[in-house]
Amino acid sequence: MANILNKDAFFLPEGVIYLDGNSLGPLPRAVPARVQAMMTDEWGEMLIRGWNKANWMEQPSRVGNMVARIIGAPDGSVVMGDTLSIKVFQALSSGLKLREDRRVILSDTGNFPSDLYMAEGLVKLLEQGYELRTVAPEEVANSIDEDIAVVMLTEVDYRTGRMHDMKAMTELVHAKGAVMVWDLAHSAGALPVDMAGSNAEFAVGCTYKYLNGGPGAPGFIYVRPDLADSVEPALSGWLGHRQPFEFDLHYAPGNGIERMRVGTPPVIQLTALEVAMELWADVDMNELRAASIALQEQFIAEIERDVPALTLASPREASMRGSQVSWRFEHGYAAMQAVIDRGVIGDFRAPDIMRFGFTPLYIDSADVSAAVRIIADVMNNKLWDDDTYKVKSRVT
Ligand SMILES: *Cc1c(COP(=O)(O)O)cnc(C)c1O
């Protein structure tokens, strides 16, 4: 197996083992200087001329192509912008328009709440008898009937890492005449995705997790190329217009995926992301996956050997897991704070999940063993049982 470890490319603070790149990727070393240069040379010197001279206006599509390569999508099928929640709203509303005779959005109870909240909000806004139906993840396949307009699923469960089978599920959804929306928040940069091969109509995702674009990095949306010129965008902002600088009084959707743009792109943040995406140019996603599984298997084996108090919450079968391993523990919040205090950063997800992400670009086998030693110390010596670890912060 080729070594895909590229630790030197990241800024990783001394004394920290970072197992939370599934939530916020670390800073690629090349980013600060390039963002600084963009600010002084482009924003500073060019001022408004930067939109043309520095090609800021093309950036959402240019970076979209970089993301497309990571998710097995063709050039011109992905565009960047806004947040993932907004992209979920766009995909859902365009999806519903493709099946106007149906009224149900189907999702699962393992989905990230924001995806469900956006669906609830859309249903309320439409006021046409639409409904969001959620079932247990294992029940989705049996719950797709001819009432379902859109099935919206996150491929990798944010809490447990359990995966849906994208290709098989999409086939099932299409067999019932429904539209498929995939959320790739915990897939893009974590494992191989075959967007084109799945034949799904829409996919969305974010770039501050495994893609290391930084806090607030924009989301992305994929539209299957045969639909891109006909889907109806719900958020009809001027930069999704066919000719924004004609300043027409009426909206006309732009060409292809460009119609999924809304307003002015976040150029500084996109520049950070564009630099971060350069790290992926030579990464073979199958090799990344193999390395991720090796780290996860090592972590599970060592924790189960050394830390009896933790119960595996993730699927035991590696092929059923994304790139994270989660454990259940009643006092998981306090335990995670105690672990973080000793330099191993993971996170906590209510009600009792301790979550650790595995990112083979900057985590190796020695990191896993060192992390396990610290977790074992905290758990076996009950170091978490301290009032300072029990006060919940705003972000967990
Ligand atoms: C991280 C995540 C989000 C977050 O959405 P934002 O709008 O970027 O805050 C939404 N959905 C899923 C499935 C996620 O994992």
The ligand as a Tripos MOL2 file, in Angstrom:
@<TRIPOS>MOLECULE
LIG
   15    15     1     0     0
SMALL
NO_CHARGES

@<TRIPOS>ATOM
      1 C1        -21.9320   18.9080    9.1410 C.3       1 LIG1
      2 C2        -23.2640   18.6270    8.5670 C.ar      1 LIG1
      3 C3        -24.1600   19.6740    8.2740 C.ar      1 LIG1
      4 C4        -23.8530   21.1020    8.6190 C.3       1 LIG1
      5 O1        -24.4710   21.9940    7.7510 O.3       1 LIG1
      6 P1        -23.9540   23.4970    7.6390 P.3       1 LIG1
      7 O2        -25.0220   24.1990    6.9300 O.co2     1 LIG1
      8 O3        -22.6450   23.4660    6.8840 O.co2     1 LIG1
      9 O4        -23.7280   24.0100    9.0230 O.co2     1 LIG1
     10 C5        -25.3620   19.3450    7.6500 C.ar      1 LIG1
     11 N1        -25.6670   18.0680    7.3480 N.ar      1 LIG1
     12 C6        -24.8200   17.0380    7.6330 C.ar      1 LIG1
     13 C7        -25.2100   15.6400    7.2700 C.3       1 LIG1
     14 C8        -23.6240   17.2910    8.2690 C.ar      1 LIG1
     15 O5        -22.8140   16.2930    8.5950 O.3       1 LIG1
@<TRIPOS>BOND
     1     1     2 1
     2     2     3 ar
     3     2    14 ar
     4     3     4 1
     5     3    10 ar
     6     4     5 1
     7     5     6 1
     8     6     7 2
     9     6     8 1
    10     6     9 1
    11    10    11 ar
    12    11    12 ar
    13    12    13 1
    14    12    14 ar
    15    14    15 1
@<TRIPOS>SUBSTRUCTURE
     1 LIG1         1 GROUP 0 **** ****
